[in-house]
Structure formats: structure tokens, C-alpha cells
Amino acid sequence: MEGACHGLQASWQKLSTGRVAAMTAWRDAAVSPTCLVGKTLLYPFSGPDFFNAWWLFPDCETFVLFGLEHLGEPPNIEAMNHRQFTRLLADVRAATGDFIDRNYFITENMARQLHTAQLRGVVPLVMISMAISGLDILRVVPLKLKPEDFAMAGGKPVGPRSKGRSLRPQLRGVGIEFRAPGSPVVRRMQYFSADVTDEGLTRYPELLAYMRSFGPTTTFLKLASYLLHNREFSQVRDTLLEVSGFVVQDDSGLPYDLLAARGWQVRLHGRYDVPIPPFQRAFQTALATAYSEQRPDVLPFTFGYQYHDARDERSNVMVARGPAREVARGAVDGSKGVALRTSGRLGR
């Protein structure tokens, strides 16, 4: 067991001294540690990756993440025997191996790794990321986002309401309150397990209304499987374009030509190449042209799908600022949200 603990600690220490140092230095020079617009970071298609969101935007007060991965629950370490705890450490090491090596989780592997007897769902990996980052976890609570919390206008949910009921299923999530070292500010991480295809959102359109309630926001997109390039995700794509005032993403996020057409100012970093299989059709000619014109420096850390080995220089990042009116509005908005109900147990 000591060997397993030591192996995990060594891996995370290498991550902290290598990738984190390079990432934070780049962040301070190219972006900013603050939430550039509002106080909320939206991170769609995040899976359990709180790590990158925190180290790129440590001054945000609320982090709203969502993905298909199920919630899970904190492991009950005190109730585990020696064998179970050893198994938990092995499961954690397996589940974080891709992330430590590549800076992303592989969806196919997560489907297996987050369904073991000791390691269930997103919650344990988020808590591990927080602990490794030196954050103090205050409490973990289940959340419910109910349809009746939102009014309807023109067929779209636009804001909270207090009356009325719906037979649609409740959208469930998990909330983690935490503090950074030396800071009195209580921050919030919220993760919702949700199918955000247009069809999936017919079951809980209140998620879009909840996103709008924070706007304008800073938005982070990474390893998004180019889903926002597809018409099946038009509602969440349009909502992100509407609510976001500042976006940091790789090429798998919002299509570059949509941002450019809407007057966004986009600074490019790293190198752009044809997407890896099976995403080759998501190649963006306009983005390739923009890279050839801007000729940015390579990224000092791995980011996105273009990972081949630690020395590879094909990672890319777009840093995009919305039209001036959106950014100005975000100086005073972006921290509202709506009150969520808590319930007794986390979903599995």
C-alpha cells in the first residue's frame, strides 16, 4: 500500500512541477488568472477535469461543469479494509494515468475506470484534483435543478420562478464548496451529468436557463470531441455563444468561423494541425489560415487531442474575447446564478 501511495504522490508531484508550472506561466502572460468576464467559469464537456479549470482560472468563484459521466460519490475510506483501500489506490492510479500523461481523460477508458467497486463517478477524481492542488474541501452536497425553478418565454426557459410544477425529470448534480490556501473566499464547483444534445435537452431545458443566469461568463472548452460543430448540439452551442464574454478553448470547442463572424477577437497560441482520427472532418480551413497569418509561438505544455509524446508541439489554444458590449456587461454581471436545492444522496 505504501508503494501505491508513493507512486501516486510521485506522479502528481511531477505534474505539479512540470505542467502546472508551464501552464501558470503561460496563463499569466497570455490570459490572466482572473475570470475575465464575470465570476463564473463554464466548462462544458468537462468530465472530471477540474484540474485545468482551476489552474487556468484560480480567481473564479463558481465553476459550472457538465458532461455525460455520472456523478458518483466520495469513497468511504474509513469503512475500507486494507485490501479495499489498496484497490482504491490502484483504481485512482488507473483512472488518472491518461490525464497525468496526456492532460486529458479518454472517454472510452473512463467508462470502465469510473465504475469500480471503490471508485464511482466524477466526484472522487474532482476531490483528488482539489486535494493535490492544495485546496481545502469544505463540503460535498447533491444538487437538484428543477424545471419549476424557471419561467418560460418564447419557448425558452429564461430565469427562475417560484410557482408551477413539471413532470419532467430533475437534473441532478453535485456541489463542492472549497477554499484556496490563505483565502477566506468560499468557492463552488458544480457538476451536472447531462446529455446536452438538442434531443437530450428536451428533458431538462432548465440547464440552458441556468447557464444564462450566470452570464456573461468566462467559458473554457477542452477535449470537446468537436460536438459543437454538429447540428445536434445547436442549442447548447447557441447558448454558449450568447452567454460567454470570454472563451479559452482548443480547436474542438466552438468553431472558429462562428466566433470570427460574430466579431470576436481571437488570439491564437500553439500549432494547428489536422484533427486526430476520427475527427479529421472537423478540420477548419479558416482556422488554419488564421494560424498561418498570426504565426504564434508553440505552447509550453500539452493541451488538446494533439498529443503524441511529451515533446510534441502541436497543441493549440484560442483565447477569444466577445464584442465590447458583452465584455462591458460582464464587469458587473456573471455572478448571479440561482439557488439550487440540495438532497440527501449523490446520484450514481
C-alpha positions as CSV (number, residue, x, y, z in Angstrom):
1,M,0.0,0.0,0.0
2,E,2.9,2.4,0.8
3,G,4.3,1.7,-2.7
4,A,1.0,2.6,-4.3
5,C,0.7,5.8,-2.3
6,H,4.3,6.8,-3.1
7,G,3.7,6.1,-6.8
8,L,0.6,8.4,-6.9
9,Q,2.4,11.1,-4.9
10,A,5.4,11.0,-7.3
11,S,3.1,11.2,-10.4
12,W,1.2,14.2,-9.1
13,Q,4.4,15.9,-7.9
14,K,5.8,15.5,-11.4
15,L,2.6,17.0,-12.8
16,S,2.7,20.0,-10.4
17,T,6.4,20.9,-11.0
18,G,6.2,20.3,-14.8
19,R,2.8,21.0,-16.4
20,V,1.4,23.3,-13.8
21,A,4.4,25.5,-13.7
22,A,4.4,25.8,-17.5
23,M,0.6,26.3,-17.6
24,T,0.5,29.0,-15.0
25,A,3.4,30.9,-16.5
26,W,1.7,30.9,-19.9
27,R,-1.6,31.9,-18.2
28,D,-0.1,34.9,-16.6
29,A,1.5,36.1,-19.8
30,A,-1.2,35.2,-22.3
31,V,-4.5,35.3,-20.4
32,S,-4.9,36.2,-16.8
33,P,-5.5,34.3,-13.6
34,T,-8.8,36.1,-13.1
35,C,-12.3,35.3,-14.5
36,L,-12.0,37.8,-17.4
37,V,-15.8,38.2,-17.6
38,G,-18.0,37.7,-14.6
39,K,-17.1,35.5,-11.7
40,T,-18.3,32.2,-13.2
41,L,-16.4,29.7,-15.3
42,L,-18.5,27.5,-17.6
43,Y,-16.8,24.2,-18.6
44,P,-19.0,22.1,-20.9
45,F,-18.0,18.5,-21.7
46,S,-15.5,18.6,-18.8
47,G,-15.8,15.1,-17.4
48,P,-13.8,15.1,-14.1
49,D,-11.3,17.6,-15.3
50,F,-11.5,20.3,-12.6
51,F,-7.7,20.5,-12.6
52,N,-7.2,22.5,-15.8
53,A,-10.1,24.8,-14.9
54,W,-8.6,25.6,-11.5
55,W,-5.1,26.2,-12.6
56,L,-6.1,28.4,-15.6
57,F,-8.8,30.4,-13.7
58,P,-8.0,30.3,-10.0
59,D,-9.8,33.6,-9.2
60,C,-13.2,32.5,-10.5
61,E,-15.7,32.0,-7.6
62,T,-18.0,29.5,-9.3
63,F,-17.1,26.6,-11.6
64,V,-20.0,25.1,-13.5
65,L,-19.0,21.8,-15.2
66,F,-21.1,19.3,-17.1
67,G,-20.7,16.1,-19.1
68,L,-22.1,12.6,-19.6
69,E,-20.0,11.0,-16.9
70,H,-22.2,10.0,-13.9
71,L,-21.8,11.8,-10.5
72,G,-20.7,9.1,-8.2
73,E,-19.9,9.7,-4.6
74,P,-16.9,10.2,-2.3
75,P,-15.3,6.9,-1.3
76,N,-15.9,5.9,2.3
77,I,-12.2,5.4,3.2
78,E,-12.9,5.0,6.9
79,A,-15.0,1.9,6.3
80,M,-12.5,0.3,4.0
81,N,-10.2,-2.6,5.0
82,H,-6.6,-2.8,3.9
83,R,-7.5,-4.7,0.7
84,Q,-10.2,-2.3,-0.3
85,F,-8.0,0.7,0.2
86,T,-5.2,-0.8,-1.8
87,R,-7.7,-1.5,-4.6
88,L,-8.9,2.1,-4.4
89,L,-5.4,3.5,-4.8
90,A,-4.9,1.2,-7.8
91,D,-8.2,2.3,-9.3
92,V,-7.2,6.0,-8.8
93,R,-3.9,5.5,-10.4
94,A,-5.5,3.7,-13.4
95,A,-8.2,6.4,-13.8
96,T,-5.7,9.3,-13.7
97,G,-3.0,7.7,-15.8
98,D,-4.1,9.2,-19.1
99,F,-4.6,12.6,-17.5
100,I,-1.2,12.6,-16.0
101,D,0.5,11.6,-19.2
102,R,-1.6,13.5,-21.8
103,N,-3.5,16.2,-19.8
104,Y,-6.9,14.6,-20.7
105,F,-9.1,11.7,-19.8
106,I,-10.0,9.2,-22.5
107,T,-13.8,8.7,-22.7
108,E,-13.7,5.0,-23.5
109,N,-11.4,4.3,-20.6
110,M,-13.4,6.4,-18.2
111,A,-16.5,4.3,-18.9
112,R,-14.6,1.4,-17.3
113,Q,-12.4,3.2,-14.8
114,L,-15.2,5.1,-13.1
115,H,-17.4,2.1,-12.4
116,T,-15.3,0.0,-10.0
117,A,-16.3,-1.2,-6.5
118,Q,-14.2,1.5,-4.8
119,L,-14.1,4.3,-7.4
120,R,-17.5,5.5,-8.7
121,G,-18.1,8.5,-10.9
122,V,-16.7,12.0,-11.3
123,V,-16.8,13.1,-7.6
124,P,-13.7,11.2,-6.3
125,L,-11.5,12.4,-9.2
126,V,-12.6,16.0,-8.7
127,M,-11.9,15.8,-5.0
128,I,-8.4,14.3,-5.7
129,S,-7.6,17.1,-8.1
130,M,-8.7,19.6,-5.4
131,A,-6.5,17.9,-2.7
132,I,-3.5,17.7,-5.0
133,S,-4.0,21.4,-5.8
134,G,-3.8,22.3,-2.1
135,L,-7.5,23.3,-1.9
136,D,-9.5,22.8,1.3
137,I,-12.7,20.9,0.7
138,L,-15.5,22.3,3.0
139,R,-18.5,20.1,2.0
140,V,-19.9,18.0,-0.8
141,V,-23.7,18.1,-1.4
142,P,-26.0,16.7,-4.0
143,L,-27.9,19.3,-6.2
144,K,-31.2,19.4,-8.0
145,L,-32.0,21.7,-10.8
146,K,-35.8,21.6,-11.1
147,P,-37.9,22.7,-14.2
148,E,-40.3,24.7,-12.0
149,D,-37.4,26.9,-10.9
150,F,-37.5,28.6,-14.3
151,A,-40.1,30.6,-16.2
152,M,-40.7,30.2,-19.9
153,A,-40.8,32.9,-22.6
154,G,-41.0,32.2,-26.3
155,G,-40.5,28.5,-25.7
156,K,-37.2,29.1,-23.8
157,P,-36.6,29.0,-20.1
158,V,-35.1,32.4,-19.2
159,G,-35.0,32.7,-15.5
160,P,-36.0,31.4,-12.1
161,R,-39.6,31.2,-10.9
162,S,-41.2,30.0,-7.7
163,K,-44.5,28.6,-8.8
164,G,-45.7,25.8,-11.1
165,R,-44.7,22.2,-11.4
166,S,-43.4,19.9,-14.2
167,L,-43.4,16.2,-14.7
168,R,-40.0,16.3,-16.4
169,P,-37.1,14.6,-14.6
170,Q,-35.0,16.7,-12.4
171,L,-31.4,17.5,-13.4
172,R,-29.1,16.2,-10.7
173,G,-25.6,17.4,-9.9
174,V,-23.1,17.7,-7.2
175,G,-21.7,20.8,-5.5
176,I,-18.4,21.1,-3.8
177,E,-17.5,24.1,-1.7
178,F,-13.8,24.8,-1.2
179,R,-11.3,27.4,-0.2
180,A,-7.9,28.2,-1.7
181,P,-4.9,28.4,0.7
182,G,-4.8,31.7,2.5
183,S,-8.1,32.9,1.1
184,P,-11.3,33.5,3.0
185,V,-13.4,33.2,-0.1
186,V,-15.7,30.1,-0.3
187,R,-15.7,28.9,-3.9
188,R,-18.1,26.5,-5.6
189,M,-17.7,23.7,-8.1
190,Q,-20.9,22.3,-9.6
191,Y,-21.0,19.3,-11.9
192,F,-24.1,18.1,-13.7
193,S,-24.4,14.8,-15.5
194,A,-26.4,15.7,-18.6
195,D,-27.0,14.8,-22.3
196,V,-26.8,18.2,-24.0
197,T,-27.8,17.1,-27.5
198,D,-30.9,19.0,-28.7
199,E,-32.9,15.9,-28.0
200,G,-31.4,15.4,-24.6
201,L,-32.2,19.0,-23.6
202,T,-35.9,18.4,-24.1
203,R,-35.8,16.6,-20.8
204,Y,-34.1,19.4,-18.9
205,P,-34.0,22.7,-20.8
206,E,-33.5,24.4,-17.4
207,L,-29.8,23.7,-17.8
208,L,-29.7,26.3,-20.6
209,A,-31.6,28.7,-18.4
210,Y,-29.2,28.0,-15.5
211,M,-26.2,28.8,-17.8
212,R,-27.9,32.1,-18.9
213,S,-28.4,33.1,-15.2
214,F,-24.7,33.4,-14.8
215,G,-24.0,35.4,-18.0
216,P,-21.9,36.9,-19.2
217,T,-19.3,34.2,-18.3
218,T,-15.8,33.1,-18.9
219,T,-16.0,29.8,-20.8
220,F,-13.5,27.0,-21.1
221,L,-13.7,24.3,-23.7
222,K,-11.1,21.5,-24.0
223,L,-11.3,18.0,-25.5
224,A,-15.0,18.6,-26.5
225,S,-15.0,16.0,-29.3
226,Y,-15.9,18.7,-31.8
227,L,-19.5,18.3,-30.7
228,L,-20.3,22.0,-31.0
229,H,-19.5,21.6,-34.7
230,N,-22.6,19.4,-35.1
231,R,-26.1,20.5,-35.6
232,E,-27.3,18.0,-32.9
233,F,-25.8,20.4,-30.4
234,S,-27.2,23.6,-31.8
235,Q,-29.0,24.7,-28.6
236,V,-26.1,24.4,-26.2
237,R,-23.8,26.0,-28.9
238,D,-26.1,29.0,-29.3
239,T,-26.4,29.4,-25.6
240,L,-22.7,29.4,-25.1
241,L,-22.2,32.0,-27.8
242,E,-25.0,34.0,-26.2
243,V,-23.8,33.8,-22.6
244,S,-20.0,33.8,-23.0
245,G,-18.0,37.0,-22.9
246,F,-14.6,35.4,-22.9
247,V,-13.5,31.9,-24.2
248,V,-10.4,29.9,-23.8
249,Q,-10.5,26.7,-25.9
250,D,-8.7,24.3,-28.1
251,D,-9.9,23.6,-31.7
252,S,-12.5,21.1,-30.5
253,G,-14.7,23.8,-29.0
254,L,-16.7,26.5,-30.7
255,P,-16.0,26.7,-34.4
256,Y,-13.5,29.5,-35.2
257,D,-15.5,30.8,-38.1
258,L,-18.6,31.3,-35.8
259,L,-16.5,33.4,-33.4
260,A,-15.0,35.4,-36.2
261,A,-18.3,36.1,-37.9
262,R,-19.8,37.4,-34.6
263,G,-17.0,39.9,-34.2
264,W,-14.9,38.1,-31.5
265,Q,-11.3,39.0,-31.2
266,V,-9.3,35.7,-31.3
267,R,-5.7,35.3,-30.3
268,L,-4.1,32.0,-31.3
269,H,-1.4,30.0,-29.5
270,G,0.5,26.9,-30.3
271,R,0.2,25.0,-33.6
272,Y,-2.8,23.9,-35.6
273,D,-2.9,20.5,-37.4
274,V,-5.5,18.2,-38.9
275,P,-7.5,16.7,-36.0
276,I,-6.7,13.2,-35.0
277,P,-8.8,10.3,-36.0
278,P,-11.8,10.0,-36.0
279,F,-12.2,13.8,-36.1
280,Q,-10.4,14.6,-39.4
281,R,-13.6,16.1,-40.9
282,A,-13.6,18.8,-38.2
283,F,-10.5,20.4,-39.9
284,Q,-11.2,24.2,-40.0
285,T,-9.8,25.9,-43.1
286,A,-10.4,29.4,-41.7
287,L,-8.6,28.5,-38.5
288,A,-5.6,27.1,-40.4
289,T,-5.5,30.4,-42.4
290,A,-5.6,32.4,-39.2
291,Y,-2.7,30.4,-37.8
292,S,-0.6,31.0,-40.9
293,E,-1.3,34.7,-40.5
294,Q,-0.7,35.1,-36.8
295,R,2.2,32.6,-36.6
296,P,2.0,32.2,-32.8
297,D,4.6,30.6,-30.6
298,V,4.3,26.9,-29.5
299,L,2.6,26.1,-26.3
300,P,4.9,25.1,-23.4
301,F,2.6,22.4,-22.3
302,T,0.3,19.7,-23.8
303,F,-3.3,20.7,-24.4
304,G,-6.0,19.1,-26.5
305,Y,-6.0,16.0,-28.6
306,Q,-2.7,16.5,-30.4
307,Y,-0.6,14.5,-28.1
308,H,2.0,12.1,-29.4
309,D,4.7,12.4,-26.7
310,A,5.8,14.9,-24.1
311,R,7.9,16.7,-26.7
312,D,5.2,17.3,-29.2
313,E,4.4,20.9,-30.2
314,R,1.1,20.5,-32.0
315,S,-1.2,21.6,-29.1
316,N,-3.4,24.7,-29.8
317,V,-5.3,27.2,-27.8
318,M,-7.7,30.0,-28.8
319,V,-8.1,33.0,-26.4
320,A,-11.3,34.8,-27.6
321,R,-12.9,38.0,-26.3
322,G,-16.5,38.7,-27.3
323,P,-17.8,42.0,-28.7
324,A,-17.2,45.0,-26.5
325,R,-20.8,45.3,-25.3
326,E,-20.7,41.8,-23.9
327,V,-17.4,42.3,-22.1
328,A,-18.6,45.6,-20.5
329,R,-21.8,43.9,-19.2
330,G,-19.7,41.2,-17.7
331,A,-17.9,43.6,-15.5
332,V,-20.9,43.8,-13.2
333,D,-22.8,40.6,-14.1
334,G,-21.8,37.0,-14.2
335,S,-22.0,36.1,-10.5
336,K,-25.8,35.6,-10.0
337,G,-26.9,32.1,-10.8
338,V,-30.0,30.8,-9.0
339,A,-30.4,29.0,-5.7
340,L,-30.2,25.2,-6.0
341,R,-31.9,22.6,-3.9
342,T,-29.8,20.1,-2.1
343,S,-30.9,16.5,-1.5
344,G,-29.8,13.6,0.7
345,R,-27.6,11.4,-1.5
346,L,-25.4,11.8,-4.6
347,G,-26.5,10.0,-7.7
348,R,-24.6,7.1,-9.1
